[in-house]
Structure formats: C-alpha cells, structure tokens
Amino acid sequence: MAELLIVDDESDIREFSRNFFKKRKIEVSVASGGRQALDLIAAENPALILLDVRMEEITGIEVLRELRKSNPAVKVIMVSGVEDEETIKEANALGVIGYIHKPFILEELEKIVLAQLNNCHA
C-alpha cells in the first residue's frame, strides 16, 4: 500500500515529488492522469493523495467526484498553478483537506504531507 499518491500530468513534477518524499522514507506511487489515478487508488488505497486540478483526460475535480463515490474518507490535497474560486469551492464541497499552489514551496509541501500522514497513523 502506498502512503502517498501523487497525481500530476507533468512528469517533472511527478518525479521530483516522488524522489523528494522517498528520501523521507514515504512509500509513494505516481499517476500521470485521472484514469491511472483511479486504478491505483482502487489497487493501493493510499492514505493521502496529491491531486492536480488541471489534467488532460480527466480533471482533478472529476477524479475527486469519482473517488468520493467509492472512498469518501481518503484524504485529498488539491494541487494547482491557477487560482479558480469555482474549483476551490467544488473541491471543498467534495471534502478536500487542503489546497497547494504550484510552484511548490518544498518546506510547506513537506510539512502538510507529513502532518496528514502522521494523522493517518495516529
């Protein structure tokens, strides 16, 4: 079981984030899009998901809607490079626990992810 699933259609962000958290001894899986993410979520049941809002095939919000049908309790943090009030409002209504903006501030990202994973294990 992966503790952390990173879903982003930008390969450099996926790989950088994966390496960053693996160095911190966190089990990480990555998905390049929404369909792959939904398959990985079903197979691995991650404790926390970093979910990009804007992706090509399926948006992060569509993934979140689908996810909530089968797993309403999984913790999700939305990731975006764009401020969009409607998206933020819908994501909040679907129970996300936070919102992180690109480009990442690594200390902030690490603090949020570690705090959430620690809550999962408490």
C-alpha positions, 0 to 999 in steps of 0.5 A: 500500500502506498502512503502517498499518491501523487497525481500530476500530468507533468512528469517533472513534477511527478518525479521530483515529488516522488524522489523528494518524499522517498528520501523521507522514507514515504512509500509513494506511487505516481499517476500521470492522469485521472484514469491511472489515478483511479486504478491505483487508488482502487489497487493501493488505497493510499492514505493521502493523495496529491491531486492536480486540478488541471489534467488532460483526460480527466480533471482533478475535480472529476477524479475527486467526484469519482473517488468520493463515490467509492472512498469518501474518507481518503484524504485529498490535497488539491494541487494547482498553478491557477487560482479558480474560486469555482474549483476551490469551492467544488473541491471543498464541497467534495471534502478536500483537506487542503489546497497547494499552489504550484510552484511548490514551496518544498518546506510547506509541501513537506510539512502538510504531507507529513502532518496528514500522514502522521494523522493517518497513523495516529 
